[in-house]
Amino acid sequence: MVVLPLTYWGDIELFARLLRGGNEAVIDLGENYIKRSPRNRTEIITANGVLSLSVPLCNANRPRTPMRDMRIDYSTRWQHQHWVAILSAYRSSPYFDMVADRIAHFYEREYRFLVDYNLEILAAEYELLDVQPDYRLSESYVEAVACDLDLRPKKRGTTFAAPQYFQLFSDRMPFVENPSMLDLLMCEGREALDLLRRADLTAVVQP
């Protein structure tokens, strides 16, 4: 079994493991929220390098709060800021129009809970890849055993390396190995599915 957190866009490795895990992949909605993790953060590639985007949360400093109880904070204009950053980074990408039309509402509509927001983004990722999801959701915390691959810890320490694909600013910076799925979708469109299926997932993930 592969146990994963529910993430904001998620990086390429997490999505590849989710996709390849099939019905043996479980997304844990019952885990406690972990600060400064992919649960509310993602990384896109801009002309100035990698940029981290973070969804602000209410009471994010409260310890041991279940993910399903985390509420999004709209006291700042973070949606506008994220969307402007995405437009600036990817407006000239090959599949911008296809992806942007599908995701714009994530930066217009307000979602009360982070779980609901991330689940709808995940559904959009599968739709953009034109593949049916077959993962499972767990409302209660998943107790991983020795034979499970647990990707929930804050620091995965993986040596994962994605197959090379076109990145917009490759003429001025080295290839970024594991950015947000958003980067892969903007640059490769539905061809991203083949890359995800070819990704080498044999690396051992360290806690």
HUCORGI-V880763 format. One line per field, one symbol per residue. ss: DSSP state (h for helix, s for strand, l for the rest). phi: phi as a letter, one per 20 degrees, with the letter a starting at -180 (. if undefined). A space follows every 50 residues. Layout:
ss=???
phi=???
This chain:
ss=lsssllllllshhhhhhhhhhhhhsssslllsllllllllssssssllss ssssllsllllllllshhhlsslllllhhhhhhhhhhhhhlllllhhhhh hhhhhhhlllllshhhhhhhhhhhhhhhhllllllsssllllllllllss lllllllllllllllllllllllllllllshhhhhhhhhhhhhhhhhhll lllllll
phi=.ddceedemmeffgfffffeflfeeceeeefffdflcffccbcdddfdof cedcefcflfeffleggfdfdeedfdeffffffffffffcgefgdgffff fedgffdceedfdfgfffffffffffffelcefcfdddfdgeefdgeedd degfdfmedgcfgfbfcgdffcbffefbefgfffffeclffgfffffege defeeef
